[in-house]
Amino acid sequence: MSDPSRPRAPKIIAIANQKGGVGKTTTTINLGAALAEKGLRVLVVDLDPQGNSSTGLGIEPDDRQYTSYELLLDDVALEDAILATDQENLHLIPATVDLSSADIELVSNEKRSFLLHGALRQPEIEQFGFDYVLIDCPPSLNLLTVNAMVAAHSVLVPLQSEFFALEGLSQLMLTVREIRQSANPDLRIEGVLLTMYDARNNLSRQVEDDARDNLGDLVFSTVIPRNVRVSEAPSYAMSVLTYDSQSKGAAAYRELADELLRKDARLAA
């Protein structure tokens, strides 16, 4: 029988889609904030060289002494790379543009696909008491994204509600299958999240119908609406839950957090 007083390893979710502008960073920040608001301890790992999750959570470039780059390539200790954010229970491993050269540097490393796994799946992570680790992946299926998927328990895929939304999803699913076969047999799809959804728009509804017809229960019931507050919040270095707690965007991310927690409770039962 497990000891309930003993810290447990967190659930690690890679938030990935090789298409840019689909809401990966927005989802990482706001899902993390919604989980933290519920009292869960959350670590966001910024694995995108643009560093938008870091900026969006209020961490200035000058404050990013140790980043995901050093975690992967310089053997920096996990505890040295973790920063607190302004929101209680929400922590961050930041990124800088240095990460843009990581792909080239990783190629010659024989453990190149397992470096993030080595950092996040070590027993020492239990001491921090994190419930969830959310990895914000870059907009490509490069070695950084592969590292995220090898380290993760599941992949959450934001899908913009626009024409050609499903195009490219098959390549992502193929990558997940390849990683299952070669490096992480337990990796699963957490779900596909429809983002920037406009219920008044026929195209949004058509994309939703196509996604649900093709992917069934893999598509989250929650959809994230196109909402100006969601778009504005990062420029104020806040999640939308802090920036405008009563907005439709904040409500949607709270609903997503609830759906994720219900799913995890079912799987644990």
Disulfide bonds with the S-S distance in Angstrom:
none
